[in-house]
């Protein structure tokens, strides 16, 4: 992420969430929730289906 100029805080802000779900996502702990899949899809200009 740093090579892209992103931090956990910046990504969390862009997604409109706190840093905690971003940290969990990066650590691959939980399955991506439907709400987070929608947020990621909007940010990455893709569909939510790619997140499971």
MARZA-122146 format. One record per atom (N, C-alpha, C): x, y, z. Coordinates in pm, whole numbers, padded with zeros to 5 digits, always signed. Example, Ala and Ser with C-alpha at 12.3 -4.5 7.8 and 13.67 -1.06 7.14 Angstrom:
<sites>
+01319-00569+00780+01230-00450+00780+01320-00330+00780+01285-00225+00708+01367-00106+00714+01290+00003+00787
</sites>
This chain:
<sites>
+00082-00119+00000+00000+00000+00000+00086+00125+00000+00194+00121+00072+00279+00241+00079+00337+00278-00056+00366+00177-00139+00419+00207-00272+00316+00282-00357+00190+00270-00321+00082+00342-00390+00053+00476-00324+00125+00507-00217+00101+00632-00146-00018+00627-00053-00059+00506-00015-00173+00490+00075-00128+00446+00213-00203+00488+00310-00185+00440+00447-00319+00381+00488-00319+00312+00599-00445+00258+00652-00542+00372+00677-00493+00481+00734-00580+00595+00764-00639+00656+00637-00557+00671+00533-00607+00729+00408-00711+00639+00342-00684+00509+00342-00780+00416+00282-00909+00414+00362-00898+00415+00494-01018+00418+00579-01101+00542+00550-01035+00655+00537-01106+00780+00506-01174+00771+00370-01104+00719+00272-01160+00706+00137-01281+00613+00135-01278+00510+00221-01390+00416+00229-01501+00463+00321-01472+00563+00403-01572+00613+00498-01591+00522+00618-01482+00455+00659-01487+00365+00774-01372+00398+00868-01372+00334+00985-01260+00353+01077-01141+00269+01030-01028+00286+01095-00907+00210+01058-00919+00062+01090-00999+00026+01188-01009-00113+01232-01052-00208+01120-01161-00182+01049-01197-00277+00942-01094-00283+00830-01024-00174+00805-00918-00175+00703-00802-00262+00751-00764-00248+00877-00658-00333+00933-00697-00480+00924-00820-00513+00959-00866-00652+00954-00865-00704+00811-00905-00620+00718-00904-00658+00578-00762-00688+00531-00668-00603+00567-00529-00621+00525-00465-00743+00591-00509-00777+00710-00456-00894+00779-00528-01022+00738-00626-01007+00648-00704-01119+00596-00772-01199+00705-00819-01131+00806-00886-01201+00917-01029-01238+00883-01117-01142+00869-01257-01180+00845-01289-01185+00696-01401-01244+00667-01457-01236+00533-01504-01092+00514-01491-01040+00396-01534-00903+00369-01686-00897+00380-01735-00804+00463-01879-00789+00481-01941-00733+00354-02070-00754+00334-02136-00699+00215-02121-00547+00205-02131-00478+00318-02116-00332+00317-01974-00291+00276-01873-00360+00329-01735-00327+00294-01709-00362+00147-01767-00470+00097-01751-00506-00044-01805-00396-00134-01918-00338-00098-01975-00228-00177-01883-00107-00172-01833-00074-00055-01743+00042-00042-01615+00022-00123-01557-00097-00114-01435-00127-00189-01461-00123-00340-01573-00178-00381-01606-00179-00523-01620-00037-00577-01684+00050-00500-01699+00189-00544-01565+00258-00554-01480+00236-00455-01349+00300-00454-01260+00248-00566-01267+00119-00593-01180+00056-00692-01244+00046-00831-01364+00102-00844-01435+00102-00972-01454-00039-01028-01506-00125-00945-01531-00264-00983-01664-00307-00924-01691-00436-00924-01815-00485-00865-01788-00552-00732-01887-00557-00649-01870-00617-00516-01850-00768-00522-01889-00831-00632-01879-00976-00644-01735-01025-00636-01637-00944-00672-01499-00992-00667-01449-01013-00524-01524-00961-00426-01483-00974-00286-01552-01091-00217-01611-01178-00292-01668-01297-00233-01813-01296-00240
</sites>
